Protein backbone atom coordinates (compact mmCIF):
# COMPACT_ATOMS: atom_id res chain seq x y z
CA UNK A 1 0.00 0.00 0.00
CA UNK A 2 1.33 3.45 -0.92
CA UNK A 3 1.84 5.88 1.96
CA UNK A 4 -0.34 8.97 1.85
CA UNK A 5 1.75 12.09 1.21
CA UNK A 6 0.15 15.17 2.76
CA UNK A 7 1.15 18.81 2.23
CA UNK A 8 3.57 19.83 4.99
CA UNK A 9 1.17 22.04 7.02
CA UNK A 10 -1.42 19.24 7.04
CA UNK A 11 1.11 16.55 7.92
CA UNK A 12 2.31 18.84 10.73
CA UNK A 13 -1.29 19.19 12.01
CA UNK A 14 -1.86 15.42 12.23
CA UNK A 15 1.57 14.95 13.90
CA UNK A 16 0.85 17.78 16.37
CA UNK A 17 -2.57 16.31 17.19
CA UNK A 18 -0.71 13.33 18.69
CA UNK A 19 1.29 15.68 20.93
CA UNK A 20 -0.50 18.55 22.67
CA UNK A 21 -2.73 21.60 22.07
CA UNK A 22 0.24 24.00 21.84
CA UNK A 23 1.75 21.97 19.00
CA UNK A 24 -1.61 22.06 17.19
CA UNK A 25 -1.95 25.85 17.60
CA UNK A 26 1.46 26.38 15.93
CA UNK A 27 0.01 24.89 12.71
CA UNK A 28 -2.48 27.78 12.24
CA UNK A 29 -2.36 31.41 11.08
CA UNK A 30 -3.16 34.07 13.69
CA UNK A 31 -6.67 34.64 12.28
CA UNK A 32 -7.43 30.98 11.50
CA UNK A 33 -10.92 29.52 11.80
CA UNK A 34 -11.80 25.98 12.86
CA UNK A 35 -15.34 24.62 12.49
CA UNK A 36 -15.98 21.41 14.39
CA UNK A 37 -19.23 19.89 15.67
CA UNK A 38 -21.13 22.90 14.28
CA UNK A 39 -19.11 25.44 16.28
CA UNK A 40 -16.66 28.06 15.03
CA UNK A 41 -13.35 28.71 16.82
CA UNK A 42 -11.70 31.91 15.55
CA UNK A 43 -8.11 32.87 16.36
CA UNK A 44 -5.34 31.06 18.18
CA UNK A 45 -6.77 31.39 21.70
CA UNK A 46 -10.11 29.89 20.61
CA UNK A 47 -8.36 27.12 18.67
CA UNK A 48 -6.22 26.33 21.72
CA UNK A 49 -9.34 26.16 23.94
CA UNK A 50 -11.08 23.89 21.38
CA UNK A 51 -8.14 21.49 21.29
CA UNK A 52 -7.66 21.50 25.09
CA UNK A 53 -11.34 20.61 25.55
CA UNK A 54 -11.30 17.85 22.93
CA UNK A 55 -8.07 16.39 24.33
CA UNK A 56 -9.40 16.38 27.89
CA UNK A 57 -12.72 14.73 26.96
CA UNK A 58 -11.51 12.03 24.58
CA UNK A 59 -8.56 9.81 23.85
CA UNK A 60 -8.31 9.07 20.14
CA UNK A 61 -6.10 8.25 17.19
CA UNK A 62 -6.43 9.71 13.72
CA UNK A 63 -5.09 7.98 10.63
CA UNK A 64 -5.45 9.94 7.36
CA UNK A 65 -6.01 7.66 4.36
CA UNK A 66 -7.25 9.85 1.48
CA UNK A 67 -6.45 13.27 0.03
CA UNK A 68 -8.36 15.24 -2.59
CA UNK A 69 -7.54 18.74 -3.82
CA UNK A 70 -10.42 20.91 -4.97
CA UNK A 71 -10.78 24.67 -5.51
CA UNK A 72 -7.62 25.46 -3.53
CA UNK A 73 -8.68 23.27 -0.62
CA UNK A 74 -7.23 20.02 0.64
CA UNK A 75 -9.83 17.45 1.69
CA UNK A 76 -8.40 14.73 3.91
CA UNK A 77 -10.36 11.70 5.07
CA UNK A 78 -9.12 10.16 8.29
CA UNK A 79 -10.18 7.18 10.39
CA UNK A 80 -10.64 8.42 13.95
CA UNK A 81 -10.98 5.87 16.74
CA UNK A 82 -11.21 6.40 20.47
CA UNK A 83 -13.40 6.58 23.53
CA UNK A 84 -16.17 8.71 22.01
CA UNK A 85 -19.69 7.76 20.87
CA UNK A 86 -19.76 6.26 17.37
CA UNK A 87 -16.08 5.29 17.30
CA UNK A 88 -14.51 4.56 14.91
CA UNK A 89 -15.60 7.10 12.32
CA UNK A 90 -14.20 8.46 9.06
CA UNK A 91 -14.00 12.25 9.34
CA UNK A 92 -13.44 14.78 6.55
CA UNK A 93 -10.93 17.52 7.24
CA UNK A 94 -11.32 20.46 4.83
CA UNK A 95 -8.11 22.53 4.99
CA UNK A 96 -7.35 25.89 3.38
CA UNK A 97 -3.69 26.79 3.55
CA UNK A 98 -2.05 30.20 3.59
CA UNK A 99 1.69 30.98 3.70
CA UNK A 100 2.62 27.50 4.92
CA UNK A 101 0.03 27.41 7.71
CA UNK A 102 -3.60 26.41 8.10
CA UNK A 103 -5.98 29.35 7.53
CA UNK A 104 -9.16 27.32 7.97
CA UNK A 105 -10.21 23.83 8.92
CA UNK A 106 -13.69 22.33 8.86
CA UNK A 107 -14.21 18.86 10.30
CA UNK A 108 -17.30 16.90 9.24
CA UNK A 109 -18.59 13.34 9.18
C-alpha positions in Angstrom: 0.0 0.0 0.0 1.3 3.5 -0.9 1.8 5.9 2.0 -0.3 9.0 1.8 1.7 12.1 1.2 0.2 15.2 2.8 1.2 18.8 2.2 3.6 19.8 5.0 1.2 22.0 7.0 -1.4 19.2 7.0 1.1 16.6 7.9 2.3 18.8 10.7 -1.3 19.2 12.0 -1.9 15.4 12.2 1.6 14.9 13.9 0.8 17.8 16.4 -2.6 16.3 17.2 -0.7 13.3 18.7 1.3 15.7 20.9 -0.5 18.5 22.7 -2.7 21.6 22.1 0.2 24.0 21.8 1.7 22.0 19.0 -1.6 22.1 17.2 -1.9 25.8 17.6 1.5 26.4 15.9 0.0 24.9 12.7 -2.5 27.8 12.2 -2.4 31.4 11.1 -3.2 34.1 13.7 -6.7 34.6 12.3 -7.4 31.0 11.5 -10.9 29.5 11.8 -11.8 26.0 12.9 -15.3 24.6 12.5 -16.0 21.4 14.4 -19.2 19.9 15.7 -21.1 22.9 14.3 -19.1 25.4 16.3 -16.7 28.1 15.0 -13.4 28.7 16.8 -11.7 31.9 15.6 -8.1 32.9 16.4 -5.3 31.1 18.2 -6.8 31.4 21.7 -10.1 29.9 20.6 -8.4 27.1 18.7 -6.2 26.3 21.7 -9.3 26.2 23.9 -11.1 23.9 21.4 -8.1 21.5 21.3 -7.7 21.5 25.1 -11.3 20.6 25.6 -11.3 17.8 22.9 -8.1 16.4 24.3 -9.4 16.4 27.9 -12.7 14.7 27.0 -11.5 12.0 24.6 -8.6 9.8 23.8 -8.3 9.1 20.1 -6.1 8.3 17.2 -6.4 9.7 13.7 -5.1 8.0 10.6 -5.4 9.9 7.4 -6.0 7.7 4.4 -7.2 9.8 1.5 -6.5 13.3 0.0 -8.4 15.2 -2.6 -7.5 18.7 -3.8 -10.4 20.9 -5.0 -10.8 24.7 -5.5 -7.6 25.5 -3.5 -8.7 23.3 -0.6 -7.2 20.0 0.6 -9.8 17.5 1.7 -8.4 14.7 3.9 -10.4 11.7 5.1 -9.1 10.2 8.3 -10.2 7.2 10.4 -10.6 8.4 14.0 -11.0 5.9 16.7 -11.2 6.4 20.5 -13.4 6.6 23.5 -16.2 8.7 22.0 -19.7 7.8 20.9 -19.8 6.3 17.4 -16.1 5.3 17.3 -14.5 4.6 14.9 -15.6 7.1 12.3 -14.2 8.5 9.1 -14.0 12.2 9.3 -13.4 14.8 6.6 -10.9 17.5 7.2 -11.3 20.5 4.8 -8.1 22.5 5.0 -7.4 25.9 3.4 -3.7 26.8 3.5 -2.0 30.2 3.6 1.7 31.0 3.7 2.6 27.5 4.9 0.0 27.4 7.7 -3.6 26.4 8.1 -6.0 29.4 7.5 -9.2 27.3 8.0 -10.2 23.8 8.9 -13.7 22.3 8.9 -14.2 18.9 10.3 -17.3 16.9 9.2 -18.6 13.3 9.2 
